[in-house]
Amino acid sequence: MRGVPKGNRPVILTYHDIGLNHKSCFNTLFNYEDMQEITQHFAVVHVDAPGQQEAAPPFPSGYRYPTMDELAEMLPSVMTQLKVNSVIGIGVGAGAYILTRFALNNPTLVEGLVLINVDPCAEGWIDWAASKLSGWTSNLVDIVMAHHFSTDELTDNQELIQTYRLHIAQDINQDNLALFCGSYQYRRDLEIERPVVGLNEDTVNTLTCPALLVVGDTSPAVEAVVECNSRLNPTKTTLLKMADCGGLPQVVQPGKLAEAFKYFVQGMGYIPYVLLSHLSNESVPSAGMTRLARSRTTSSSSITSMDSSRSRNNLNSLLEGSATGALDSQAGPQTMEVSC
């Protein structure tokens, strides 16, 4: 745990993907200047799945690795031990699935979720990942790499690929990794469903907190993330599709992700002003995120005291030049999609 909880504010809790741990998954993002500004206002808890930390010893013979559901069920006890009342979760891949399951089971403990490369479906990824390779391979490292990176990335970005291939092969205990991968392969469908306004908002199984879905436009997870987006409440969900980005947006585009996260937490009523290092230290009013991420605390938040058109102008001007798409401006509740 980094820092101490700040009053009644939630703690940022992260959960990594298969083949990674909290360092290799999140260090680039959390060491980024704009992200460090956020962590001045929040404590941060990084969770490693059992046996996935560097230099982890192997599990004893016959050890049964926890299922995805059981990994999610461990988080309330982690929060209790650390005296954490609520969290804003940031998860990648398997970690995004675990945090989503956690939020579905414990909605009062989760104030918001940032889900990178989330897959709500039950089908095993191993068959799918192997199909992306030239032929079936029994090499676990190759399969995990195909889970993280597109075919183009595997051939075009040699420096990044070599770094992560060596990390997965040398820094993560291979037997432990196989157990974690097996648990993810046999996950259950999240069984979430988009609510119908005026019909089943109170009975349908879906996330009740604001959610920011993130995926690179060349990521192997694009279809899965779009599927997840179609199952969530459009009034509380934002889809951020990053241009020129593959399977690890938190590594390849940490600045854009940090910027989006700042607006996300502002939309929840936290941090009234955001200082963006690339705008020559100009403060941007937090109203810019009101349509990008809708808050559950709008009645008391200063965000909603500003004119909504000003909010849209602030965000659009901020993204101009880096965005390849625009905010959806249609009337009625819509799921936001931003390409940047």
C-alpha positions as CSV (number, residue, x, y, z in Angstrom):
1,M,0.0,0.0,0.0
2,R,1.4,3.4,-1.0
3,G,0.3,6.4,1.1
4,V,-2.5,6.5,3.7
5,P,-6.3,6.7,3.1
6,K,-7.4,10.4,2.8
7,G,-10.5,10.9,5.0
8,N,-13.5,9.4,3.3
9,R,-11.9,9.2,-0.1
10,P,-11.7,5.8,-1.8
11,V,-8.3,4.1,-2.3
12,I,-7.1,3.3,-5.8
13,L,-6.8,-0.5,-6.0
14,T,-5.0,-2.2,-9.0
15,Y,-5.1,-5.7,-10.3
16,H,-2.7,-7.0,-13.0
17,D,-3.2,-9.3,-16.0
18,I,-1.7,-12.8,-16.5
19,G,2.0,-12.9,-17.1
20,L,2.5,-9.7,-15.2
21,N,2.6,-8.4,-11.6
22,H,1.8,-5.0,-10.3
23,K,5.2,-3.6,-11.1
24,S,5.4,-4.7,-14.8
25,C,1.7,-3.9,-15.3
26,F,1.4,-0.5,-13.6
27,N,4.8,1.1,-12.9
28,T,5.0,3.0,-16.2
29,L,1.5,4.5,-15.5
30,F,2.0,5.3,-11.9
31,N,5.4,6.8,-12.5
32,Y,4.0,9.2,-15.1
33,E,4.0,12.8,-13.9
34,D,0.3,13.4,-14.3
35,M,-0.6,10.2,-12.6
36,Q,1.7,11.0,-9.6
37,E,-0.3,14.2,-9.2
38,I,-3.4,12.0,-8.7
39,T,-1.7,9.8,-6.1
40,Q,-1.1,12.9,-4.0
41,H,-4.9,12.8,-3.3
42,F,-5.4,9.0,-3.0
43,A,-3.7,6.1,-1.3
44,V,-2.9,3.3,-3.7
45,V,-3.1,-0.5,-3.1
46,H,-1.4,-2.8,-5.7
47,V,-2.7,-6.4,-5.5
48,D,-0.6,-9.3,-6.9
49,A,-2.4,-12.5,-7.6
50,P,-1.1,-15.4,-5.6
51,G,2.4,-16.5,-6.7
52,Q,2.8,-13.9,-9.4
53,Q,5.2,-11.6,-7.7
54,E,8.8,-11.5,-8.7
55,A,10.9,-14.4,-7.2
56,A,7.7,-16.1,-5.9
57,P,8.4,-19.6,-4.6
58,P,6.5,-22.4,-6.3
59,F,3.3,-23.7,-4.7
60,P,3.4,-27.2,-3.1
61,S,2.5,-30.2,-5.1
62,G,-1.3,-30.6,-5.3
63,Y,-2.0,-27.0,-4.6
64,R,-5.4,-25.8,-6.0
65,Y,-5.1,-22.3,-7.4
66,P,-8.1,-20.1,-6.6
67,T,-10.7,-19.6,-9.2
68,M,-11.4,-16.1,-10.6
69,D,-14.5,-15.9,-8.4
70,E,-12.4,-16.9,-5.3
71,L,-9.7,-14.3,-6.2
72,A,-12.5,-11.6,-6.2
73,E,-13.8,-12.9,-2.9
74,M,-10.4,-12.3,-1.3
75,L,-10.5,-8.6,-1.9
76,P,-13.0,-7.6,0.9
77,S,-10.6,-9.2,3.5
78,V,-7.7,-7.3,2.0
79,M,-9.7,-4.0,2.4
80,T,-10.6,-4.9,6.0
81,Q,-7.0,-5.7,6.9
82,L,-5.8,-2.4,5.4
83,K,-8.8,-0.5,6.9
84,V,-10.0,0.6,3.5
85,N,-13.7,1.5,3.2
86,S,-14.1,1.8,-0.6
87,V,-12.0,1.7,-3.8
88,I,-11.6,2.9,-7.3
89,G,-10.4,-0.1,-9.2
90,I,-7.9,-0.2,-12.1
91,G,-7.7,-3.7,-13.6
92,V,-6.1,-5.1,-16.8
93,G,-7.3,-8.3,-18.5
94,A,-7.7,-11.0,-15.8
95,G,-7.4,-8.2,-13.2
96,A,-10.2,-6.3,-14.9
97,Y,-12.4,-9.4,-14.8
98,I,-11.6,-10.0,-11.1
99,L,-12.4,-6.4,-10.2
100,T,-15.7,-6.5,-12.1
101,R,-16.7,-9.7,-10.3
102,F,-15.7,-8.0,-7.0
103,A,-17.9,-4.9,-7.8
104,L,-20.8,-7.1,-8.8
105,N,-20.6,-9.0,-5.5
106,N,-19.8,-5.9,-3.4
107,P,-21.3,-2.8,-5.0
108,T,-21.0,-0.7,-1.8
109,L,-17.2,-1.2,-1.7
110,V,-16.5,0.0,-5.3
111,E,-17.0,3.7,-6.3
112,G,-15.6,3.4,-9.8
113,L,-13.8,1.0,-12.2
114,V,-11.2,1.5,-14.9
115,L,-11.2,-1.7,-16.9
116,I,-8.5,-2.3,-19.5
117,N,-8.9,-5.1,-21.9
118,V,-11.8,-6.6,-19.9
119,D,-13.5,-9.7,-21.3
120,P,-16.9,-10.5,-19.8
121,C,-17.2,-13.9,-21.6
122,A,-16.5,-17.4,-20.4
123,E,-14.8,-18.9,-23.4
124,G,-11.2,-19.8,-22.7
125,W,-8.7,-17.4,-24.3
126,I,-6.0,-20.0,-24.8
127,D,-7.7,-21.5,-27.9
128,W,-8.3,-18.0,-29.2
129,A,-4.7,-16.8,-28.5
130,A,-3.2,-19.9,-30.1
131,S,-5.2,-19.3,-33.2
132,K,-3.4,-15.9,-33.6
133,L,-0.1,-17.7,-33.8
134,S,1.3,-19.5,-36.9
135,G,0.3,-22.8,-35.4
136,W,-0.6,-24.4,-32.1
137,T,2.2,-24.1,-29.5
138,S,2.5,-25.5,-26.1
139,N,4.9,-22.7,-25.1
140,L,3.1,-20.8,-22.3
141,V,5.1,-17.7,-22.9
142,D,4.1,-17.5,-26.5
143,I,0.4,-18.0,-25.6
144,V,0.6,-15.2,-22.9
145,M,2.3,-12.9,-25.4
146,A,-0.5,-13.5,-27.9
147,H,-3.0,-12.7,-25.2
148,H,-1.3,-9.3,-24.7
149,F,-0.2,-8.3,-28.1
150,S,-1.6,-8.3,-31.7
151,T,0.2,-10.0,-34.5
152,D,1.4,-6.6,-35.8
153,E,2.8,-5.6,-32.4
154,L,4.6,-8.9,-32.0
155,T,6.6,-8.1,-35.2
156,D,6.7,-4.3,-35.3
157,N,7.6,-3.3,-31.7
158,Q,10.6,-5.5,-31.0
159,E,12.0,-3.6,-28.0
160,L,8.7,-3.7,-26.1
161,I,8.0,-7.3,-27.1
162,Q,11.5,-8.4,-26.0
163,T,11.2,-6.7,-22.7
164,Y,7.9,-8.4,-21.8
165,R,8.9,-11.7,-23.3
166,L,11.9,-11.8,-21.0
167,H,9.9,-10.6,-18.0
168,I,7.2,-13.3,-18.5
169,A,9.8,-16.0,-19.1
170,Q,12.3,-15.1,-16.4
171,D,10.7,-13.0,-13.7
172,I,7.4,-14.9,-13.2
173,N,7.5,-18.5,-11.8
174,Q,6.3,-20.6,-14.7
175,D,4.4,-23.2,-12.7
176,N,2.6,-20.4,-10.8
177,L,1.9,-18.6,-14.0
178,A,0.3,-21.7,-15.5
179,L,-2.0,-22.0,-12.5
180,F,-3.1,-18.4,-12.9
181,C,-3.6,-18.8,-16.6
182,G,-5.7,-21.9,-16.0
183,S,-7.9,-20.1,-13.6
184,Y,-8.5,-17.3,-16.1
185,Q,-9.1,-19.8,-18.9
186,Y,-11.9,-21.5,-17.0
187,R,-13.6,-18.3,-15.7
188,R,-17.3,-18.0,-15.7
189,D,-19.3,-15.5,-17.8
190,L,-19.9,-12.4,-15.8
191,E,-23.6,-12.6,-16.8
192,I,-24.0,-8.9,-16.9
193,E,-26.8,-7.3,-18.8
194,R,-27.5,-3.8,-20.0
195,P,-30.5,-2.4,-18.1
196,V,-33.6,-1.1,-19.8
197,V,-34.6,2.3,-18.6
198,G,-37.9,2.2,-16.7
199,L,-38.0,-1.6,-16.9
200,N,-35.3,-3.5,-14.9
201,E,-32.7,-1.0,-13.6
202,D,-33.1,-2.4,-10.1
203,T,-33.2,-6.1,-10.9
204,V,-30.7,-6.6,-13.8
205,N,-27.2,-7.9,-13.0
206,T,-24.8,-5.1,-14.0
207,L,-22.3,-2.6,-12.6
208,T,-23.8,0.2,-10.5
209,C,-20.7,2.3,-10.3
210,P,-19.2,4.5,-13.1
211,A,-16.9,2.5,-15.4
212,L,-14.2,3.6,-17.9
213,L,-13.5,0.8,-20.4
214,V,-10.1,1.2,-22.1
215,V,-8.6,-0.7,-25.1
216,G,-6.0,0.0,-27.7
217,D,-7.3,0.1,-31.3
218,T,-5.0,-2.7,-32.4
219,S,-5.4,-4.7,-29.2
220,P,-6.4,-8.4,-29.3
221,A,-9.1,-7.5,-26.8
222,V,-11.0,-5.0,-28.9
223,E,-14.0,-7.2,-29.6
224,A,-14.2,-8.4,-25.9
225,V,-14.2,-4.8,-24.6
226,V,-16.9,-3.7,-27.1
227,E,-19.0,-6.7,-26.0
228,C,-18.6,-5.7,-22.3
229,N,-19.5,-2.2,-23.2
230,S,-22.7,-3.4,-24.8
231,R,-23.7,-5.1,-21.5
232,L,-23.3,-2.1,-19.2
233,N,-25.4,0.8,-18.3
234,P,-24.7,3.5,-21.0
235,T,-25.4,6.3,-18.5
236,K,-22.5,5.2,-16.3
237,T,-20.1,3.7,-18.9
238,T,-17.4,5.3,-21.0
239,L,-15.5,3.5,-23.7
240,L,-12.0,4.9,-24.5
241,K,-10.5,3.4,-27.6
242,M,-6.9,4.6,-28.0
243,A,-5.4,5.1,-31.4
244,D,-1.9,4.0,-32.2
245,C,-2.0,1.7,-29.3
246,G,-2.1,-2.1,-28.8
247,G,-2.5,-4.4,-25.9
248,L,-0.8,-2.5,-23.1
249,P,-2.2,1.1,-23.2
250,Q,-1.0,1.7,-19.6
251,V,2.5,1.1,-20.8
252,V,2.5,2.5,-24.4
253,Q,0.2,5.5,-23.8
254,P,0.5,6.3,-20.0
255,G,0.0,10.1,-20.5
256,K,-3.4,9.7,-22.3
257,L,-4.6,7.1,-19.8
258,A,-3.5,9.3,-16.9
259,E,-5.4,12.2,-18.4
260,A,-8.5,10.2,-18.9
261,F,-8.3,8.8,-15.4
262,K,-8.0,12.3,-13.9
263,Y,-11.2,13.4,-15.6
264,F,-12.8,10.1,-14.5
265,V,-12.2,10.7,-10.8
266,Q,-13.2,14.4,-11.2
267,G,-16.5,13.2,-12.7
268,M,-17.0,11.3,-9.4
269,G,-16.5,14.5,-7.5
270,Y,-12.9,14.3,-6.5
271,I,-10.0,16.7,-7.2
272,P,-11.8,20.0,-8.3
273,Y,-9.0,21.1,-10.7
274,V,-6.5,19.1,-12.7
275,L,-3.1,20.3,-13.7
276,L,-1.9,19.0,-17.0
277,S,1.9,19.0,-17.4
278,H,1.7,19.2,-21.2
279,L,-0.5,22.3,-21.1
280,S,2.2,24.5,-19.6
281,N,0.7,24.2,-16.1
282,E,-2.7,25.5,-17.0
283,S,-5.5,24.4,-14.7
284,V,-8.4,22.9,-16.5
285,P,-11.8,23.0,-14.8
286,S,-13.0,19.6,-13.7
287,A,-16.3,20.2,-15.6
288,G,-14.5,18.8,-18.7
289,M,-15.3,15.2,-17.6
290,T,-19.0,15.6,-16.7
291,R,-20.1,13.9,-19.9
292,L,-17.1,11.7,-20.2
293,A,-17.7,10.1,-16.9
294,R,-21.0,10.6,-15.0
295,S,-20.9,11.0,-11.3
296,R,-23.0,9.4,-8.6
297,T,-22.4,12.5,-6.5
298,T,-23.7,15.2,-8.9
299,S,-25.9,16.8,-6.3
300,S,-23.0,17.9,-4.1
301,S,-20.2,18.1,-6.7
302,S,-18.9,21.4,-8.0
303,I,-18.6,19.8,-11.3
304,T,-22.3,20.1,-12.1
305,S,-22.5,23.8,-11.1
306,M,-20.9,24.7,-14.5
307,D,-22.8,24.9,-17.8
308,S,-22.8,21.6,-19.6
309,S,-21.9,23.2,-22.9
310,R,-18.8,24.6,-21.2
311,S,-18.0,21.1,-20.0
312,R,-18.1,19.7,-23.5
313,N,-16.0,22.6,-24.9
314,N,-13.3,22.1,-22.2
315,L,-12.9,18.4,-22.9
316,N,-13.1,18.7,-26.7
317,S,-10.5,21.5,-26.7
318,L,-8.3,19.4,-24.4
319,L,-8.4,16.4,-26.8
320,E,-8.1,18.4,-30.0
321,G,-5.0,17.4,-31.8
322,S,-4.6,14.1,-30.0
323,A,-8.0,12.6,-30.6
324,T,-9.0,10.8,-33.7
325,G,-12.6,10.7,-32.7
326,A,-15.1,12.9,-31.0
327,L,-17.5,12.7,-28.1
328,D,-20.9,11.3,-28.9
329,S,-23.2,14.3,-28.7
330,Q,-26.6,12.6,-29.4
331,A,-29.4,13.3,-27.1
332,G,-30.4,10.8,-24.5
333,P,-28.2,8.5,-22.4
334,Q,-25.3,7.3,-24.6
335,T,-22.2,5.3,-23.9
336,M,-19.3,7.7,-24.6
337,E,-16.6,6.6,-27.0
338,V,-13.3,8.6,-27.2
339,S,-10.5,7.7,-29.5
340,C,-7.2,9.4,-28.7
